[in-house]
Amino acid sequence: MDQLPHLVTHLYSAIPSLRLPSPLIPFTPNWDGATRVEMLVKRDDAIHPIISGNKWRKLKYALRNLPLCTQSIVSFGGGHSNHLHALGFVCRQLSTPFHAIVRGNYLGNETPMLKDLALWGSHIHYVDKKTYQQRHSKDYLAQLARTYPKSVIIPEGGSQADALKGIGEMVEEVAVPFDRIMVPVASGATLAGIALALDSTKQALGIAVLKGEGYLESLVTQFIPSSLNHWQIDHRFHCGGYAKQSAALATFCDAFNQQMPFCIEPVYSGKVFFALKQLLAAKAFHEGERIVIVHTGGLQGARRA
Ligand SMILES: *Cc1c(COP(=O)(O)O)cnc(C)c1O
């Protein structure tokens, strides 16, 4: 008997309220240069209140393809990780034990994300920086596999080959013609999935959310053929590094959240819209271009309490 349909049904009945396809809405800020182009926001942040944005896209196939004998899921992230948050919630819904390997020790000082994980019954394991650095190492992963028998180990951020297919579906959902698609870049899997799904007449523009000129490009190319060249990464808007923010970015996000019909946060989407505003003012796009900006979600990471 084919086991897959059973699992698929199980996944969707465990998470019944997914909003797919995600909305595509016009974006018309009164910013300098904004009327030269046409902008649409792909609201992946609206897919689900908890399994936000690109994390649903990235996890979908990994979760659909879970072997029936899976006894637990293991993954990695920081104390604010959108990925651990999404996966922790899904595991609770699937009644599958979840081991979250968290960088740093937040004992007694738990972030809102970690409090949610605890509430959902996740097993939280704090590891030091040195141990966390081994998260891709074969030996370390083999050791985890022995510690958690019959577990499925998902890489940090859900960034693995089958994440690209889920991301590609986001591109396919955009039912109107467009010229360019913008997205934040951290592990590069989202940009890679977009580039792979995008026909080569269109351009994908990644906004680096961390310092990684050259490095981020290499992360993207590990997932896709080097012959694909209709993508690039702009490294000018990381504002000091991952989860770092400048006063200008903070002010921008606050004003945006008061004026616009949807919210952003400073780690990912804030940097993309901040970049967009400056690129528009600098007339960096062709006159009349249609640009799709992907809102990858992740608002939970900005919670203070
Ligand atoms: C994880 C995440 C990203 C980064 O995606 P990558 O595939 O790692 O580049 C972007 N936006 C949000 C909201 C995220 O949670």
The ligand as a Tripos MOL2 file, in Angstrom:
@<TRIPOS>MOLECULE
LIG
   15    15     1     0     0
SMALL
NO_CHARGES

@<TRIPOS>ATOM
      1 C1         14.3250   31.8570    7.9470 C.3       1 LIG1
      2 C2         13.7970   33.1380    7.3910 C.ar      1 LIG1
      3 C3         14.3630   33.7440    6.2520 C.ar      1 LIG1
      4 C4         15.6160   33.2420    5.5930 C.3       1 LIG1
      5 O1         15.3880   32.2880    4.6320 O.3       1 LIG1
      6 P1         16.6290   31.4740    4.0240 P.3       1 LIG1
      7 O2         16.0030   30.4150    3.2160 O.co2     1 LIG1
      8 O3         17.3600   30.9080    5.2180 O.co2     1 LIG1
      9 O4         17.4860   32.4050    3.2710 O.co2     1 LIG1
     10 C5         13.7430   34.8770    5.7470 C.ar      1 LIG1
     11 N1         12.6610   35.4090    6.3500 N.ar      1 LIG1
     12 C6         12.1280   34.8760    7.4610 C.ar      1 LIG1
     13 C7         10.9730   35.5440    8.0880 C.3       1 LIG1
     14 C8         12.6740   33.7310    8.0160 C.ar      1 LIG1
     15 O5         12.1300   33.2230    9.1370 O.3       1 LIG1
@<TRIPOS>BOND
     1     1     2 1
     2     2     3 ar
     3     2    14 ar
     4     3     4 1
     5     3    10 ar
     6     4     5 1
     7     5     6 1
     8     6     7 2
     9     6     8 1
    10     6     9 1
    11    10    11 ar
    12    11    12 ar
    13    12    13 1
    14    12    14 ar
    15    14    15 1
@<TRIPOS>SUBSTRUCTURE
     1 LIG1         1 GROUP 0 **** ****
